[in-house]
């Protein structure tokens, strides 16, 4: 009755949860910009002698410009978390006391027990390139250049060498690549 202890693992479907973050910093920046606009309006109204119509027009233009700028201030990030749970079944030896005719006997019984195990998600293999180029402007930048980060995805080209871009007639960025 002696069985070997072979655990079996069954994995469940992956559970994907998405979280967004970055609301607080965007909110703080937009409140700061709103305070600057209010300060600008107060200083302008006291410094210049404007008529009532001009004051209303000026304040309206400030409010409209803030409403146009404010959606660009709140940047959020999506964080995707993937969890894969596995159920590990282990056969475990349990001793039970059985009383037969007032004599205690010990009987050994195998019991299946489930243990939950979390499987680590595989690390994604995302390539990192040293240079980014824009097909629109025909300029190339280093990966961490602030101007290179402004390139829209539909105009981006990636490479690890500068010669890739030079062959295609691209010019280097004067901010990040000093020649």
Residue pairs with C-beta under 8 A, 6 or more apart in sequence:
1 108
3 91
3 110
5 90
5 91
5 92
6 91
7 88
7 89
7 90
8 88
8 89
9 86
9 87
9 88
9 89
9 117
10 86
10 87
10 89
11 84
11 85
11 86
11 87
11 119
12 84
12 85
12 86
12 87
14 82
14 83
14 84
14 121
15 82
15 83
15 84
15 85
16 80
16 81
16 82
17 80
17 81
17 83
18 78
18 79
18 80
18 81
19 78
19 79
19 81
20 76
20 77
20 78
20 79
21 76
21 77
21 79
22 74
22 75
22 76
22 77
23 74
23 76
25 75
26 73
26 74
26 75
26 76
27 74
29 73
29 74
30 70
30 73
30 74
33 66
33 69
33 70
33 73
34 66
34 70
37 62
37 63
37 65
37 66
40 62
41 58
41 59
41 62
44 58
45 55
45 58
50 58
82 121
83 118
83 121
84 118
84 119
84 121
85 116
85 117
85 118
85 119
86 116
86 117
86 118
86 119
87 114
87 115
87 116
87 117
88 114
88 115
88 116
88 117
89 112
89 113
89 114
89 115
90 112
90 113
90 115
91 110
91 111
91 112
91 113
92 110
92 111
92 113
93 108
93 109
93 110
94 108
94 109
94 110
94 111
95 106
95 107
95 108
96 106
96 107
96 109
97 104
97 105
97 106
97 107
98 104
98 105
98 106
98 107
99 105
127 158
128 143
129 143
129 158
129 159
129 160
130 142
130 143
130 159
130 160
130 161
131 140
131 141
131 142
131 143
131 158
131 159
131 160
131 161
131 162
131 164
131 165
132 140
132 141
132 142
132 143
132 145
132 148
132 151
132 156
132 157
132 158
133 139
133 140
133 141
133 156
133 157
133 158
133 159
133 165
133 168
133 170
134 140
134 151
134 155
134 156
134 157
135 155
135 156
135 157
136 151
136 152
136 155
137 155
138 169
138 170
138 171
139 147
139 170
139 171
139 172
139 173
140 148
140 157
140 159
140 162
140 165
140 170
140 171
140 172
140 173
140 177
141 147
141 148
141 151
141 173
141 175
141 176
141 177
142 148
142 173
142 176
142 177
144 176
145 173
145 175
145 176
146 175
147 173
147 175
147 176
148 173
148 176
157 165
159 165
162 172
162 177
165 172
172 179
